[in-house]
Amino acid sequence: MSKRDYYELLGVSRNASDGDIKKAYRRMAMKYHPDRNPGDEDAEARFKEVQEAYEVLGDSQKRAAYDQFGHAGVDPNAGMGGGFGGGGGASFSDIFSDVFGDIFGGGGGGGSRMFRGADLRYTLELDLEDAVFGTETEIEVPTLTDCETCSGSGSAPGTRPETCPTCNGHGDVRVQQGFFSIQQTCPRCRGAGKVITDPCKSCGGKGRVQETKTLSVRIPAGVDSGDRIRLNGEGEPGENGGPPGDLYVQVAVKPHPIFKRDGSDLRCDIPVAMPTAALGGELEVPTLDGRVNLRVPAGTQSGKVFRIRGKGVKPVRGGPAGDLLVRVNVETPVNLTARQRELLEELAETLEHGGEKHNPRGSSWVDSVKSFFENMRF
């Protein structure tokens, strides 16, 4: 029975780059792998065909023989010298390991290795209001992307990377040290299995270029400084067809002129005129979503903290909203007129006769000082 064309099986053109062939194979292997299609004999047969096609087209020497002689050029029984070598191909687990295992630095013993792209971090400064209520914003991130000229291969258009002569395309070499044999990354191709003889002029043979991309980021309500938002697949692209890394957006909340955040609570200081603190009254207090009135009882002392329920922050991980804690700072009047000074002096005179009745803290403090000096040892 005649075999299907390998390029057709993978859905690529005959001048496709090694990177395009690798990507097509990964896509088809994921689709037809027996583990994802249990009991489906057609899918298993298709997977074997895809595997066989990639074993040929993924190797530059076998691909050249196939391009020249067709299936006869890579058939081990045809006497052309370009066959699969010894056993008719790798097992399902071996070839699947080659596709996915080398993402994490492993690899299946043959062909170029894939490497996952690096993760990136971006620090996003937010106003307190945006952090509390959530927002959506755009960020510009510098990143490396596949070179359009060479499609990420690093080779000049019309050429392909060649099999590394040092490791024969395996990506690693064995070094004999006495009785021991050590496997290490090939020093020439650095694990890629390929070497570039005619580098692309646009990227200098690196296969990637520096660019800036714009991303939309949704900030959930309640985030705080130090929280991270992960954008899957928005990091640097992988090498040799490997998956991209992730982008971590780290939140940094800018200082606010009025409020300070304390977990799910907000805190603020508010000045209160001395007469209002003494006689009592009503104050207008700002919150992040409007204003509220706060009743200040007569005789309120400086430093007194009032709690306004539910006017804090609703945590990003769930739970009730915190409170707004308002600390009162009694303000001493300044730049008094002669009449104002006269009135205050009259008030001070009357307060002196009241003693502890009008100044409970002051009287208590004086008693503490007297006791301290009486008990001192000289």
N, C-alpha and C positions, 0 to 999 in steps of 0.2 A: 504494500500500500504506500502510495507516495506521501511524503511529508509536506506539511504546510511551510511556507516561507517563514523564516525566523523573524524577519522584520515585520511581517504582517501579524504574526502571533503577538508581538509586543506592541503593535500599533505605532511604529515609528518609521521614519523614512530611512533610506539606505545611507544617507549622509548625516544621520543623527549623531550628535556628540556622545561621548561616553557617559556624560552626566545625564543626558536625556534617556539613554538606554537604561541606566541605573534606576532613574525615577519611574520609568514605565514598568520595569520589572517589579519594583516594590509595590506599585499600585496593583498590578495583576496578581502578584503573589498574595497580597492581602485579600483580594477578592475571591480567589479560588482555593485558598489553602484548606486542606481537609478538616483542620480543627474548626474552621468557621462554616464548613458545609458537611457536617457528619452524615454519613450514609449516602452522599451524592456522588455516584460513580462518575458522572459526566464532569463534575467540578474537579475530582481527583485526576482524571485523565487530562483535563485542561491544565491543571497545575503542573503535571509532569512535562507537558509540552512547553509551557512557559519557562520552567526550570531548565530544560534542555536548550531552549533558545538563548537564554541568558548565559549559560555556560560557554556558549560559542561567541556571542556578540560582546560579552563582557571581557573577553580576552583578545587583545589586539592581534596576536599571531593567528589564532583560530578564526577570528573575524576576517582577516586578510585571505586565509585559505578558503573560507566560505564564499567571500565575494568573488573569488576567481573561479572556484570549481563547484560551488553549490554544496549540496549535502555530501557529495562524494569526497569533497576536500576535508571533511571533518569526521567521516565515518571510519571508525577504527578497523572495520572489516574490509575497507575498500583499498587498503594498501597505500594511501596517500600520505601517511605519516603525520596527519594532523588531527588524530582522533581525540577521544576523551580520556584516554590514558588509563587503562587498568581496570575499570569496573563499570563503565556506563553511567557515571554521574553520581552525585552525592544524594544522601537520603533527604527526606523532607526536613528532618530536624536540623541536619547540617546546613542546608541551604537557607532555612529560616533563621538559623543562628547567624549566618553571614549577613543577612539583611538587617536584623534587629539587634543582635548581640553586640555588633561592633559600634552601635550607637554609644555604648557606654565604655568604649575603649577596647573591647574584645575583638572578635572577628573570627571568621571561619577559615583560616588558613590559606585562602587564595583570593586574588583580586585586591583592589584598593579598599581601604577601610573607610567607613563612614564615621564622622565625628559630630557629636551634637554641638550646636552653636553655643557661645557663651551667653550667660545671663547678663542683663544690664540693669542698672539702677538709676532712677531719676528722682531727684528731690523736688517735690511740688509744694510751694508756699501757698497757704490758704488764709483768707480772712476768717476770723472766728465765726462770723455769720454763715459762711459757706460750709465750714466744718460742722456746725451744729445742724443746719437744715439740709445739707447736701446740695450738690450742684453738678453740672456737666461742663467740662472745659476741654480745650485743645492744648496739646503740648507738642513741641518740636524736639525730636530725639535724634542725635547723630548716631548713625549705624553703618554697618557694612552690608552691602547688597551685592547680589551676583552681577557681574559685569555683563551688560547687554551685548557687547561686541562679540564675546566668546561664549556666552551663555554659562559663564561660571567655570569653564574648563581650564582657563588660563592660557590656552593655545591660540595662536593666530587663526582667524577664520580660514577654513579649508584644510586645517591640519588637526591632528589629534595627539594627545600625550602618548608617549611610547612606554612600553613595559620597562620597568626599571631593570637594568642588566645586573645590578648587585643582588637583588632579592628575587629576580624573575617574577615580579608582580605580586609576591606574597605579602609585602609590607613589612616583613621582619626577616631577620637572618639568625642563624645559629652560630654561636661562637664556642669553640672547643677549648676548655680550660682543664687540662689534665684528664681525669676520668669523667669530668662533668661537661655537659653540653648546655649552654645557656641561650635562650631565645630572647632577642631584643629587637627593638624597632630599627628598621633599616636606616643607617645614617645618611644615605644618599637621597631617598625619596621621603624620609620621615614618616614612614608608615602608609603613604599613599599608594604604593605599588606602581606608580607611574612617574615618569619624568618628562618635563616640558622642554623640548629642543628648540621650538620656535614660539617664544612667548608672545602673548597678545600685547599690542602696543598701548591699548587703552588702560589696562590694569597692571602692566608690567609682569604678567605671568602669575599674578596672585589669584586671579579669578574673581576678585571682589574689589569694589570701590567704595570710598567713603561718601555717604549721602546723608541728607536730613529728611526724615519723614514726619508727617503730622498725624497725630493720633488723637482720637476723642476718648476722654476718660470720664466715666461716671463716678462721682464721689458720693458714697452713701452717707445719709444723715448720721451724725454722731461720731465721726472719726476724730481722732486726736493725734497730736504729735507722736511720731514713732510708728503709727499704723502703716501697713503696706498693702497696696493693691496690686495683684498680679495680673498682667496681661499675657495670656498664653500665646507663645509663638511670635512675640514681638521683639525678641532679643536678636542677637546676631545670627545670621544663617549658618547652618551646619556646613561642614566640608565633605566633599565627595558624595553629595546627596543626603547627608545626615539631616536630622530635623533641626529647626531653629531653637534657640534658647528662649527664655521668658524675659519680660521686662517687669521689674518691680518698681512701682511708683511709691515712694516714701513720703508721707505727709509731714509737713512742718507748719504748724499754726502760728501765724504772726501775732505779736503782742497787740492787745486791744487797749484803747485809751481809757476805757471805763471798767471793763470786766476782766476778771481772772478766772480761769477754769480750775476746778479742784475735783477731778473725777467727773461725776455726773452733776456736780453742783457748780454754780457760778457765784462769785463773790464781787462785791463792789463797796466802796466807801462813799458816804454821802455827807456833805457838810450841813450842819443844822445850827441856825442862829441861837444864841444863848436864851433869848426870851421864849422861843418856841420850845426848847428843851425844858425850860423851867415851868412854863405854863401849859405845855401840851399843844398839839395842833396836828395838822394833816400835811403830809409831804407827797409830792409827785415823784415817783421813782421810775427810772427807765428800765426796760427789759429788752431782750433781743427781738421781741415781737410786739412791742408797743409800750404803753405806760400804765402803771397802776398807782393807786393812792395808798399810802401807808399812814396809819394812825399812830402818832407818837404820843404816848401818855405823859402827863405832867411829871416833872422830876427825872426825866431821862438823862442818864449819865453818858459822858463820852466813852466810846468803846462798846456800847450796848449793841448787840447783834440781833436783828430781826430776820425771821425766816419767812419767805414768801413761797408757798408750796407750788410745785409743778412748773416753776419758771426757770428751771435749769436746763440740762441737756438730757435728751433721751439717748441712752447708750446704743452704739452701733450693733452690739451683740444682743440687744433686746433688754427688756426690763422697763420699769417706770421711769419717767423723767425726774431728774433731780430738782433741787430747790435753788432759789436765789437768796443768798445770805447778804443782808445789807447791814453794814457796820456804820454806826452813827459817830461822827466827829463833831463835838460841840465847838463852835467857832467863837473865839474871843473877839469882840468888836475892836476895831482900830480906827485911827484918824477921827477921834471924838471931838465934837464941838464943846465949847465951854459949858453950855447947858446940859449936854449929855454927861459930861464928867461930873457936874453937880448932882445930877440925878443918881448916878452910880454911887457917888460918895454917900448920899443919903441912904441908898439901899444897903450899902455895906455897913453903915452904922446900925441900922435896924437888924441886919442879919447877925451881927456880933452878939447882940443880946439874946438871940435865939439858941446859940450854941449848937448842941447835938441835934436839935430839932430841925435846923436848916442845913447843917453840914455834917451828916452822919459819918461819911468817910473821913472827913478832916478831923473830927473829934476822935474817932477811933485811932487814926494814925498818930495824933498827939499823945494819946494814952499809951500807945505802943512805944513811942520814943521815950517818954518819961520812965516807963518800966525798964527799958534798956539801960538808961543811964544809972538808975537806982541799983541795978544788979551788977554793974561793972565792977571789976576788981582792980584797984589801983595799986 
